[in-house]
Amino acid sequence: MHSKRLSRDKMLKAKRMQKLTLVCSQARLADVVRTLHSLGAVHIRKHKKDELDIGEPFPEAEQTSSLLNRTESLIAQLAAPRKDYQKLRRNLAEDEAEVARIEQAHQDKQQKISLLEAERAEIRKLRDVLERIAPLGLHVEQLSGYGSLAVFVGTLKKELASQKVHAITKDSALMQKENILALFMRKGKEEQIAKLLQSHGFQQIDLSALAGKKGSPSELQRSAAQQLEDVEKRMALARKYITFMGEKHAKFLLSLREHLAEALEKAEAPLQFAKSDFAYLVTGFAPKEKISLIREQLEKATRNSIHLMISEPGKHDNVPIELDNPRGAKPFEFFLDLYALPRYQEIDPSLFMALTFPLFFGIILGDFGYGAVCLLLFLWLRSRFPKAKALMNIFIYSSLGSIVFGFAFGEFFGYEELFGYAIPRLLSRVNQIDLLMGFAVAVGVVHVNWGVLAGFANELRSHGFVHAANAKLSWIVLEAGVALLALSLTGILSLHWGLGAALLALAVIMLYKGEGIPGLVEIPGIFSNILSYLRLMAVGMASVMLAVVVNQFAGEFAAGGGAMIAAGVLVFVIGHTINIALGILGGGLHSLRLEYVEFFTKFYKGGGERFKPFGAKG
């Protein structure tokens, strides 16, 4: 019986931690760091500089950090595929030489690609110029290289009359094809010609790409196309080689990165320790069940030349949290990650949510047809998205809740009858609304007071019975007083109304002592919290009504016969798909709101720090 109670208590709390305080000489520091890292069981508390200074990293930290950065850069540049690799013993100097060799090979190829890209840009520039001057029908060497002649080649927005040019200089020749102009003239009056051309929207074509070229534009265009194809092939080969390098060196680089990340973590570990002239002080936390192993390994590695003190965490210690839930409740830790982790010694609500969240979701989406669809959907999504496994498991459990309440409500895709037979049910959401409202309020009373009792347990552990009773049990006394007062005044119970009033007054006094004025201000809040559970019925009824409407429309379409049957099927599928999507969204959000707002506020403060042991993976 005693072991069962301990087991239940363990499920509601994080793992029990103990505080470690370790003192070692500078000569043994490397052994201590190496051992702590290999154990992966101690959450090191970073030292803040006070009377003791902060430690210094090991000498190899800078070299290790530099090589790690270079390795990560190579992995990114080579797009190294994520392959399985074997973790090997490494030699830093040899690894650095190998990284330098890979870097040089990659740099050579990148430089070659850069040169080819520049060559490609020049060819494209030549091709564009040739395309623009082609209508002139001149060989490219005819457009430049004259000693006494000035040449203007470019585009015009409006045609230029030759008479205007001759009015400035008669020693000229003008060619215009389409919107391309070539003007040859004796040097001396270039400025006047330039103004004339400018007035016609002239834009000079840069002919620098034609330097040293001879022949017709068409011949040179064919040659440029061939050159461009050749450059593209050489660039593709260079890029292919870089891809090959990524595949060839992936295992080495990935293994090296993991090794260097671990080495850097160890090399920089002293930055978290306190340091005196002769010794280092390390403080941290570890699960109680691992303390013996930690002590044994540290003493063995340092030949009993350390001083290790183990103690229970103090009241003001910020103890890290490692949640410890059974398999079924573990996925619901996801909701705590979204909200806040519990503080050490505070109740972990994961197990509570594992029981109530699927219940609320099931009440809202209480249709065994919808529940079956949701179950298949989330099973498929879990297989497709392994990283979202926890969330998918939550909704798989919730889908089972929908199936269970679907049978309780006798609903299948909004139908209460199948093939002319009524589906057996315990309650009808369509015809027993008043009873369902009472059921929702009853669920609220149980859930809210469950939270109050959990708060009592937290306060009892932290501040003792008197404070816990005043701060938490007062709410139950308040509810009992209000209930008795209402029942006696309405004549439902033959009790004097003074009993309820006395309980109400007692609750107010207790609340004032336990929580002060803020507690009194919150008195109406507990009743609004309870009434908030009416959303279980309201949101569920909205889903039912939409399902009924979809079925009616689908039936009316199908009654038309022929093609209308297909239309009816389409309306049925689309309508219920939308309703299921809304049900998942509404059921999930409203159920989560009841947990976070109505339930958590009665006992949960949160703000815990996740347990992150030094050297642990992931």
N, C-alpha and C positions, 0 to 999 in steps of 0.2 A: 504493500500500500504506500509506504514511504517513498519507494523508488519511482512509483507511478507519478506521485506528486512532483518529485524532482524533475522527471522527464517533461511534464506539462509546463513547469516553470521555466525550464531550459528553452523550450520552444518560443516562449514569449520574451526572451531577453537575448541580447547579443552574447557572443562568447565571452567567458570570464577572462579578463586580462590581469596581468601582474606587471608591476613596474620594475625595470632593470636599471641599476646604476653600476657602471663598470669603470674601473680605474686601471690604466695600464701604462707602462713605460713607453717612451718613444721607440725603443728598440723592438717592442712587441706589437706596435700599432699595426704593422702590415699583416701579422698573423691574425690579429683580432678582426680586421676588416675582411680578410679573405674568408675566415670562418663564418662570420655573420652573413656574408654574401652567399656562401654556399648553402647555409641553412635556410635562408629566405623566410625567416620566421619572426624577425624583430622589426617593429615600426620604430625608426629612430626619430627622436624628437630633436629638431634643430636647435642648437644652442644660440641664444641671443647674448651678444657681448655685454658683460657686466664687469665684475671684478676679474673674471677670467677672459682671456682673449679667445678669438675663434681660431681653430686649427688651420693649417696650410695644406694644400693638396700635395700629393706625392710628386716627385720631380718629373715623372713620365706623363703627367696629366696634359701638359701643353702639346707634346708630340702626339699623344694619343688623340686628343681633340682635333688637331690639324689633319691627321690621317683619316679620322672618321669623317670629317667634312669632305675631304677629297674622295673618299670611297662612296659616300652618299651622292656626291655630284656625278661620279662616273655611272652609278646605277641609274640615275635619272637621265643622263645624256645618252647612254647606250640602250635605254629602255629595257634593262635586263629583266627577263621574264622571272616570275616568282616560282622558282624550282625548289624541289626538295634538296636539301644539302646536308652533308655530314659535318658536325662540329668537330674541328680538328685542333690539336695543339698548335700554337702559332709562335713564330719568331718575329718580333716587331721590325727588326732591320730587314729581314728577307721580305716580309709583307710590304714594307715601304718601297723596296726596290721593285717588286712586282707591280705595285700600283703605279709607280713612276713609268715603268715600261708600257703599261696599258694606256696611261695618260698620253705618252708620247705618240703611240700608234694612233690613238684617237685624234690627237691634235694634228698629226700629219694628214689624216684623211679629211678632217674638217677644213684644214688650210687648202687642200686640193679642191674641196667642194666650193669654198669661197672664191678661189681663182676661176673655177668653171662658171660660177654664178656671175662673176664680173664679165667673163667672156660671153656668156649667154646674153647679158644685158647689152653688150656692144653689138652683137649680131642682130638682136631685136631692134636696136636703134637704127642700124644700117637698113634693115628690112623695111622699117617704117618710112625712112627717108626715100628709099627706092620706090616704094609704093606711091608716095606723094608726087615724085617728079616724073614718074613713068609717062603721064599724058603728054609731056613735052616732046617725047621722041628723040631726045638728045643722049649721046653717050656721056657718062658721068665726068670724063676728063674734060669735056667741053665747057663745064660749068665753073671751072676755076683754073688758076695757074697762069693768068695773063699779067704781063708787066705793065702795059699802058692802058688796059681796059679795067673798068669796074663792072662787077656783075651783081645784079639783084635777083634773087630767086625766092619766091614765097607765094602766099595766097592773098587773093583780093576779095573784098566783100562786094565791090561793084566794078564793072569793066572799065578799063582805062583806055581812053582814045589816044592813038599814036600821035595825033597832031599836038596834044598837050606836051608830050615828051619832046617832039621836034621843036616846039616853041622854046624849049630850054637848051637843047643841044641837038644838032642835026647829025652828029657823029654817034648814032645809036641804032640798035636793032631791038625790036620788041616782039616777044612771042607770048601769046595767051592761049591756053587750052583749058577748057572748063573754068575752074577758078584759080588755076596755077599760072604764074607769070614768071618769065625770064627776061631780064632787060640787060643788054650789053651796051656800054657807053664808054666814050673816051673819058679818062679821069680829068677832074677839074671842077665839075659841077655836081658832085655827088650830094651835097647838102640840099640844093634846090630840088633835085630828083627825089630825095628821101622825103621832103615835105609834101611833094606832089603825091607820092605813093601813100603816104600816111593819110592824106585826105580821102583816099579810096579804100581805107581799111586794110592796108598792107601789113602782113605778118611774115617776117623773114623766116625761112626754113634754115635750120642749122645744118650745114653741109660738111661739118668736121668729120662725120663718120665715113665720108667718101674719100678722105685723104689717101692718096696712093692707089686708088682703085681706077680701073679702066674697063671700058666695055659698056654695053647697053644695060639699062635697068633690069630687063627681063632675064638676061644672062646672069647678072649678079644676084638677082632674087633667087634663081635656082641654086646657085652656089651657096647663098646664105641659108636656104632651107636645109641643104645637105649638112652644112656646118652645125646648124642648130640641132639637127637630129643626132649628130655625132656627140655634141656636148651633152645632150640629155642622156644619151646612153652611158657616157662616162660618169655623169653625176649619179645615175641609178646604180651603177656598179659600186661607186664609192659608198653610197648609202647602204647598199646591200652588205657591203663589207662591215660597216658599223653595226648593222643588225647581227651579222655573224659574230662580231666581237662580243656583243651583248649576250648572245646565247652561249658562246664559248666560255666566257668568264663569269657567268651568272652565279654559279655555285660558289666560286672563290669569293666573289665580291659580297654576296649575301652572308656567307659564313663569316667573312672578315668583319662586315658591319656589325653582326651580332656580337662577335668577340670584342670589337673595339668599344661598342656601347657598354658592355659589361665592364671592360677594363677601365673605361672613363668613369663609370659609376663608382668603382672601387677607388680610383685615383683621386676623385674629388670628394670622397666620403669624409675626410678630416675637416672639410669646411662646415660639417654639421656638428662637430665635436667642440668641447671646451679644451683649452690648452694652457698649461702652466709651463714653467721653464723645463720641467723634467718629465711631465706626465700628461696623459690625455684623459678626459672624462667623457664617457658616452652614456646618455640616458635614452631610454626607449620603453616600449611595451611589447609584450608577447602573450599569446594564449597560455593559460595556466598549464594545459596538458603538455606543452612543449618546453617548459622551463627546465626540466631535468636534462633533456637532450641538449639544450643550449648550454647549460652549465658544463656538462660532460665534455662537449666538443671544444668549448673555449679553453677549459683547463688542459685538455689534451694538446691542443694546438700551441698553447703558450707555456707548457710544462709547469702549470700551477703558479705562474708568475703574474697573475692578475688578481684584482680584488673585485668580486662580484656580489652586489647586494640585491636581494629580491624582496619586494614589499608590495602591499596592497595599494592600489591607487588612492591618492588623497582626494579630499573633497573638491579641491580647486584644480586638480589635474585634468587636462583636456585629453581624455582617454579615447584612442581610436576605436572604431566600431567594426567588428566582423560579424555580420548577421549569420544566424545559425538556425535555419528553418528546415522542416521536413520537405521532401521532394515535391509534394503537392502544393505547398505554400510558397516555394522558392520563386516561381515566376512572378508572384505579386510583389516581390522586392522591387520590380520595375517601377511600380507606382511610388515607392519611397524615393527612388532615384529622381523622379520628376518633382517630388515635393521636398523632402529633406530626410536625411537619415536620423534615426533616434539617437538621443544622447546615451552615453554609457549608463547602465542601470535603469534606463527608461524602457517601458514596455514596447516591444517590437510588434506593430499591428499587422504584419504580413499575414499571419495565420487568421486573424480576424477578417481581413479583406478576402482571403481565400474562401471563407465561408459565406460572406455577405455580398460581395460584388456579383458573383454568378446568380445569387438569389435575386438581387434587384434587377439585373439584366433580364433574367428569366421572367420575372413578373411583367416587365415592360413589354418584352417581345415574346409573350406567352402563346406561341403558335407552333405546334410540333412540325408542321411543314416548313415554316420559316427556320425553325431551329435546325432541322436536318440539312437545309441548304447552307446555313451558316457553318455548320459542323464540317461539311465537305469542303466549303470554301477555305476555311482556316486551316484545315489539314493540308490542303494543296499549297496554300501560301507558306505554311511552315516548311514544306519540302523545298520550295523555291527560294525562300529567303531565310537561311539558317541564322543570320545575325539577329533577326527579329523573333527568334524562337520563343523568348519569354512572353512577349506580347501576344503571339499567336496562341500559345498555351492558355493564356488568360481567357481569350475569346473562345477557345475550344471548350473550356470548362463552362463558360457563359452560354455557349450554344446548347450544351447539355441541359443547363438550367431552363433554357427556352423550350426544349423538348418536354421536360418534366412538367412545366407549367402549361404547356400546350395541351398535354393530356388532362391536366387538372381543369383547364378552362374549356376543353372539348373543342379546340379550334384547329383547322387545317386549311391554310391559305385563306383564312377569313370565313370558311364554311363551318357551320355547326351541324350540318347534315352531309352524309356521303351516300350516294345511290339511294336516296329516300329514307335512310335510317339516321336517327339522331346519334351524334357521337357522344358516348358516355362522358359525363363531366361532374366535377364537384361544385364548380361555380360558373355562372354565365356572366361574362363581362358586358354583354348586351342588355341582359334583363335584371341583373342584381347589382346595380351601380351602388346603391346605399350600403349594401353588405361589403362590397369591395372597398368603399371609402373607409368603413370601419376597420377593415382588414389592414389597409395602408396605414391608418393612424396607429393601430396596434403594433405594426412593424416598427413605426417611428418611435413609439414609447419604449419598446424593447431595445432598439438599437441605440437610441440616445442614452438610456440609462446604463446600457452596457458600457458606453464610453465614460459615463460618470463613475462607474465602479472601477474601470481601468485607471481613471484619474485618481481615485481613492488609493489604489494600490501604489501608484507612483508617489503620491504625497506621503503615504504611510512609510515608504522606504526612505524618503528624503527628509521628512520633517516630523514624523511621529504621528500617533493616532489622533490627538486632539486637533491638530491643524488639518489633518486629512479629513476628519469628520466635519469640521466647520467649513472647509473649502469645497468639499465634494458631496458628502452625504446630505448636506443641507439642501441640495437640489432635489434629492429624492423625497425629503421631508416636505419641501415646498410643493412638489407635484401631488403628494398624498394629501396635503392640507387643502389645496385647490379642489382636488377630486371629491374629498369628503364634504367640503363646503357646498359644492355644486349639487351633489347627490342629496344632501340633507335639505337644502333650500327648495329643490324641485320635488321633494317627497318620495324620491325613489328609495332612499334609505331612511328608516325611522330613527335617526340620530339627531342629537341637538347640534345646531349649526356651530355652537361654540367650540366643539372638538376640532372641526376643520379650521376655524379661525385661530385656535391656539397653536395648532401645528404650523399654520402659515406664519404666525408671529415668531414662533421658535425658529423657523427656517430663515426668516429675515435677520434675526439676531445672530444666528450661526454664520450666515453669509457675510454679515458685516465684520464679524471677528475673523473669518477665514480669508476674505478677499477684499474687504473694505468697501468704499463707495463704488468702485468699478463693478463689484459683484452685484450690488443692488441695482445698478443701472442695467445689468444684463438679465434681470428677472424676466421681462417679457420675451427675451430671446429664446429661452428654452421651449416656450410654447410655439413660437413661430418655427423653431427647428423641427418640432414634432409634426406640425401641420405641413411642413415642406415635403413630408413623405407621401402626401396626396398626389405628388407628381408621378408616383409609381402607377397609380390608377389613371391619371389624366393623360399622360403620354401614351400609355398602353391603349387607352380607349381611342385615341387619335389614330393609332396604327390599325386598330380593328375597323374603325369607320372607313378608312381609306381602302382597306382590303375589301370591305363589303361593296363599296362604290365600284372598284375595279371589277369585281365579279359580276355586278349588275350590268355594267357597260359591255363586258366581254360576252355575257349571256345574250344581250340584246342584239349585238352584232352577229353572233353565231346563229341566232334564230332566223336571220335572213336567208340562210342557206347558201350554197355555192361558194363564191369567192368571199362572201361575208364571214364564212367560218374561219378562213385563214386570217381575216382581219380581227375576228374575235380572239383567236389564239395569240395574235401579235399584241393586242391590247392587254390580254391576261399576262403575258410574259413581261412586257415592258412595265406595266403597272405594278406588278408584284416585285419586280427587280428594284424599281424606285422605292417602293415601300420597305423592302428589306434593307436597302442602303440607308434610308432614313431611320429605320429601326435600330440598325447597328450604331449609327452616329448618335441618335437620341438616347438609346439605351446605355451606350458607353459613357457619354458625357453626363447624363443625369445620375447614373449610378456612381460615377466618380465624384460628382458634386456632393452627394449624400455622404460619401466617405470623408472627403476633405473638409467640408463645411460643417455638416451636422454632427459628425462622429469625432473626427480628429480634434476639434476645438474643445472637446470635453476632457481630454487627457494628454494630448500630444503636443510637445513643444518643438522637438526636432533640433537640428543644428549640429548633429554629430559629424565627426570626421571619419572618412572611410579608412580602414586598416590597410596600409600599404607597406608591407614588409620590405626591408632593404634586400635587394637581390632577387625578389620574386618576379616571375615572368607574367606579362599581361597586366 
